Amino acid sequence: MTMRTNLVLPRELVAEVDRVAGPRGRSRFVAEVLEQAVRRERQREALRAGVGMLVDRPGYEHWSTPDRVVDWVAAQRAGGRDPWQE
């Protein structure tokens, strides 16, 4: 289902969108770009919500600082094994 809306945009931006989207492609193009932006914002929100959730949990000490994460990843890669297959 679609819904008609009214957006106020700079004239130059609309001209560029029309150039990129082609004839009669403005709505589709804008919808796709907005879907991508909303998806990115949801990912940001999820990442912010998860910040620090493993720091104080036993067994996840390697998540306590960025340096410890880097060291842990390097150790996992150096061992030649897949840490997800344990």
Secondary structure in CASP SS format (residue, H / E / C, confidence):
PFRMAT SS
TARGET T0000
AUTHOR 0000-0000-0000
METHOD secondary structure of the structure
MODEL  1
M C 1.00
T C 1.00
M C 1.00
R C 1.00
T C 1.00
N C 1.00
L C 1.00
V C 1.00
L C 1.00
P C 1.00
R H 1.00
E H 1.00
L H 1.00
V H 1.00
A H 1.00
E H 1.00
V H 1.00
D H 1.00
R H 1.00
V H 1.00
A H 1.00
G C 1.00
P C 1.00
R C 1.00
G C 1.00
R H 1.00
S H 1.00
R H 1.00
F H 1.00
V H 1.00
A H 1.00
E H 1.00
V H 1.00
L H 1.00
E H 1.00
Q H 1.00
A H 1.00
V H 1.00
R H 1.00
R H 1.00
E H 1.00
R H 1.00
Q H 1.00
R H 1.00
E H 1.00
A H 1.00
L H 1.00
R H 1.00
A H 1.00
G H 1.00
V C 1.00
G C 1.00
M C 1.00
L C 1.00
V C 1.00
D C 1.00
R C 1.00
P C 1.00
G C 1.00
Y C 1.00
E H 1.00
H H 1.00
W H 1.00
S C 1.00
T C 1.00
P H 1.00
D H 1.00
R H 1.00
V H 1.00
V H 1.00
D H 1.00
W H 1.00
V H 1.00
A H 1.00
A H 1.00
Q H 1.00
R H 1.00
A H 1.00
G C 1.00
G C 1.00
R C 1.00
D C 1.00
P H 1.00
W H 1.00
Q H 1.00
E C 1.00
END
